[in-house]
Amino acid sequence: MQLRVRAEQQTPEWKARYAVRSGVEGTVNEFAHVHGMRRYRYDRERCTCSTC
């Protein structure tokens, strides 16, 4: 099964789909971390988790 998946990951179709996903994840990550959007979720309450 792993060999089949690795072979599929070499196809141009898979690479094109993954490029879109990668771009979206990068944009979401930038929005959340660079612009501080993870903090705004806890604006009215103090967050007690260690990731804030």
C-alpha positions as CSV (number, residue, x, y, z in Angstrom):
1,M,0.0,0.0,0.0
2,Q,2.8,2.4,0.9
3,L,4.4,1.9,-2.5
4,R,1.2,2.6,-4.3
5,V,0.7,5.8,-2.4
6,R,4.3,6.9,-3.0
7,A,3.8,6.2,-6.7
8,E,0.6,8.2,-6.8
9,Q,2.4,11.2,-5.2
10,Q,4.7,11.3,-8.2
11,T,1.9,12.0,-10.7
12,P,1.3,15.6,-12.0
13,E,-2.3,15.5,-10.9
14,W,-1.5,14.7,-7.3
15,K,1.2,17.4,-7.2
16,A,-1.2,20.0,-8.6
17,R,-3.8,19.1,-5.9
18,Y,-1.1,19.2,-3.2
19,A,0.2,22.6,-4.3
20,V,-3.3,24.1,-3.8
21,R,-3.6,22.5,-0.4
22,S,-0.1,23.7,0.6
23,G,-0.9,27.3,-0.5
24,V,-4.2,27.3,1.5
25,E,-2.5,25.9,4.6
26,G,0.3,28.5,4.3
27,T,-2.2,31.3,4.1
28,V,-4.2,30.1,7.1
29,N,-1.0,29.7,9.1
30,E,0.1,33.2,8.2
31,F,-3.3,34.6,9.2
32,A,-3.3,32.7,12.5
33,H,0.3,33.4,13.6
34,V,1.5,36.5,12.0
35,H,-1.6,38.5,12.5
36,G,-2.3,37.0,15.9
37,M,-5.7,35.6,15.1
38,R,-5.3,32.8,17.6
39,R,-5.2,35.3,20.4
40,Y,-8.5,37.0,19.4
41,R,-10.4,33.9,20.0
42,Y,-9.7,34.4,23.7
43,D,-10.1,38.2,23.7
44,R,-12.9,38.2,26.4
45,E,-11.5,35.3,28.4
46,R,-8.0,34.6,29.5
47,C,-6.7,31.5,27.8
48,T,-5.2,28.9,30.2
49,C,-3.6,26.7,27.6
50,S,0.1,26.7,26.9
51,T,-0.2,27.4,23.2
52,C,-1.5,30.9,23.4
